Amino acid sequence: MTVSACLWLGLFPLLQFGTFSSITRDKWIIMFILSGVTLAGFISDCICRRVSRPRLLPLLLGGILLLWTLVSCLLCSYPGTPWWIGTGRREGLATQLCYFGIFFLFSFSRFRRTPVIISAVCGVFIFLAVVLMQRAGGNPFGLYPAAYSYATSPGFQGTIGNVDMCSGYLLIAAGLFVPALLDSVRSVFRSLRQKSADTPAKLPVLPILSVVFLAAALAACIYLFVTMEVRFGLLTLAFLVLVILIRFLPKKYRVPVFLLLMVAALALVWFCPFTQVSTLNELHETLHGRAKMDYGAERIGVWFYTLKMLREEGRLLFGTGADTYATRFNAYLQQYYEAHPEADRLRYYYDNPHNEYLALVVNCGIPACLLFAALVIIGSFGGKAWRDSVLCYGIQAFFSFSVCIVAPMFWAVLGMSVSTLPPKKSSQKPEA
């Protein structure tokens, strides 16, 4: 399973069959192939008795979410929609079963952290090299279609689709690098302190190299976020840094300090107009009820019409089936525009609301959304090596969407975080 984890977090983001136009289909096929490899690895580890015992709660929540998704698809009110495969994003029931399979297999597995981190670092460096070659005018591996290039389509870089998909991948990677970097720094200081009067301190070469490479990989992620202008990626990274800093405080101060900082941030956005057009300016205007449809790269608009559709059409318990958002939303939007020709119109075609939680409500109902959110919260408090990746994905899911280009990596780290949850403390008092 360590090999499987390396493949998911280091190699999977870079794999495709060579054409950008078919990347979703290619990733979908590769996802099933790697899922088979994961199953083989799990069977091998079971034979060697290398299995973990995760807590019951996340497995129970994951099982209920799987059953709820299945019932939602069977009760789908769009019989003409290919809910088994899904629409263009291929997020139908078959894909959801694959996601849950990845989660459950990793939940019961053990893995070595160091090879997984190394593979992820190598993957980010390769991804950065590909992006830099594209920005220089090249087209390595033919990733751009013949009629396109970085000069004509800067929103599509690297090997995993547009910058939103890049953000999801890089945030998962950054969530792995930050705790590993902190552990390496601690290891350096620990090695330097371990000396006696007769024995001089030895230079901790391996920990120092770990610090250098992890810091470089994290810097590469930040550089790509800034140059790709993925604002919600930078926002998520800022939140991660805040969480990391709060962890250095005594436990009794963490929640009060976190709440205080959140209140301070909201007060800053509320009272400061940020006259320059920016994300903070859009947040300020939104909080004061002056939101525009094109805010957040038109996310405000698609969220507004999605919520309006849910209020008018209902179907909040089971939704309309996995990956039926595109069919349902665009049919509703066409009817709404015909009835309200004066309404603000969205400029683009949307097959998802750019909010994974809203998409779950539309596709599988409010209970599915709550179950998914509960899994994200539990995973964010799981094994320290993986929990930050779960946290980062959960935050960016408010601004992005599930797709097989990135989502399998999230379900893998979610399973790894759950598999390493610390055991419950015994309530029994020790004998005298």
Rosetta blueprint (number, residue, H / E / L):
1 M L
2 T H
3 V H
4 S H
5 A H
6 C H
7 L H
8 W H
9 L H
10 G H
11 L H
12 F H
13 P H
14 L H
15 L L
16 Q L
17 F L
18 G L
19 T L
20 F H
21 S H
22 S H
23 I H
24 T H
25 R H
26 D H
27 K H
28 W H
29 I H
30 I H
31 M H
32 F H
33 I H
34 L H
35 S H
36 G H
37 V H
38 T H
39 L H
40 A H
41 G H
42 F H
43 I H
44 S H
45 D H
46 C H
47 I H
48 C L
49 R L
50 R L
51 V E
52 S L
53 R L
54 P L
55 R L
56 L H
57 L H
58 P H
59 L H
60 L H
61 L H
62 G H
63 G H
64 I H
65 L H
66 L H
67 L H
68 W H
69 T H
70 L H
71 V H
72 S H
73 C H
74 L H
75 L L
76 C L
77 S L
78 Y L
79 P L
80 G L
81 T L
82 P L
83 W L
84 W L
85 I L
86 G L
87 T L
88 G L
89 R L
90 R L
91 E L
92 G L
93 L H
94 A H
95 T H
96 Q H
97 L H
98 C H
99 Y H
100 F H
101 G H
102 I H
103 F H
104 F H
105 L H
106 F H
107 S H
108 F L
109 S E
110 R L
111 F L
112 R L
113 R H
114 T H
115 P H
116 V H
117 I H
118 I H
119 S H
120 A H
121 V H
122 C H
123 G H
124 V H
125 F H
126 I H
127 F H
128 L H
129 A H
130 V H
131 V H
132 L H
133 M H
134 Q H
135 R H
136 A L
137 G L
138 G L
139 N L
140 P H
141 F H
142 G H
143 L L
144 Y L
145 P L
146 A L
147 A L
148 Y L
149 S L
150 Y L
151 A L
152 T L
153 S L
154 P L
155 G L
156 F E
157 Q L
158 G L
159 T L
160 I L
161 G L
162 N E
163 V H
164 D H
165 M H
166 C H
167 S H
168 G H
169 Y H
170 L H
171 L H
172 I H
173 A H
174 A H
175 G H
176 L H
177 F H
178 V H
179 P H
180 A H
181 L H
182 L H
183 D H
184 S H
185 V H
186 R H
187 S H
188 V H
189 F H
190 R H
191 S H
192 L H
193 R H
194 Q L
195 K L
196 S L
197 A L
198 D L
199 T L
200 P L
201 A L
202 K L
203 L L
204 P L
205 V H
206 L H
207 P H
208 I H
209 L H
210 S H
211 V H
212 V H
213 F H
214 L H
215 A H
216 A H
217 A H
218 L H
219 A H
220 A H
221 C H
222 I H
223 Y H
224 L H
225 F H
226 V H
227 T H
228 M H
229 E L
230 V L
231 R H
232 F H
233 G H
234 L H
235 L H
236 T H
237 L H
238 A H
239 F H
240 L H
241 V H
242 L H
243 V H
244 I H
245 L H
246 I H
247 R L
248 F L
249 L L
250 P L
251 K H
252 K H
253 Y H
254 R H
255 V H
256 P H
257 V H
258 F H
259 L H
260 L H
261 L H
262 M H
263 V H
264 A H
265 A H
266 L H
267 A H
268 L H
269 V H
270 W H
271 F H
272 C L
273 P L
274 F L
275 T L
276 Q L
277 V L
278 S L
279 T H
280 L H
281 N H
282 E H
283 L H
284 H H
285 E H
286 T H
287 L H
288 H L
289 G L
290 R L
291 A L
292 K L
293 M L
294 D L
295 Y H
296 G H
297 A H
298 E H
299 R H
300 I H
301 G H
302 V H
303 W H
304 F H
305 Y H
306 T H
307 L H
308 K H
309 M H
310 L H
311 R H
312 E H
313 E H
314 G L
315 R L
316 L L
317 L L
318 F L
319 G L
320 T L
321 G L
322 A L
323 D L
324 T L
325 Y H
326 A H
327 T H
328 R H
329 F H
330 N H
331 A H
332 Y H
333 L H
334 Q H
335 Q H
336 Y H
337 Y H
338 E H
339 A H
340 H L
341 P L
342 E L
343 A L
344 D L
345 R L
346 L L
347 R L
348 Y L
349 Y L
350 Y L
351 D L
352 N L
353 P L
354 H L
355 N L
356 E H
357 Y H
358 L H
359 A H
360 L H
361 V H
362 V H
363 N H
364 C H
365 G L
366 I H
367 P H
368 A H
369 C H
370 L H
371 L H
372 F H
373 A H
374 A H
375 L H
376 V H
377 I H
378 I H
379 G H
380 S H
381 F L
382 G L
383 G L
384 K L
385 A L
386 W L
387 R H
388 D H
389 S H
390 V H
391 L H
392 C H
393 Y H
394 G H
395 I H
396 Q H
397 A L
398 F L
399 F L
400 S L
401 F L
402 S L
403 V L
404 C L
405 I L
406 V L
407 A H
408 P H
409 M H
410 F H
411 W H
412 A H
413 V H
414 L H
415 G H
416 M H
417 S H
418 V H
419 S H
420 T L
421 L L
422 P L
423 P L
424 K L
425 K L
426 S L
427 S L
428 Q L
429 K L
430 P L
431 E L
432 A L
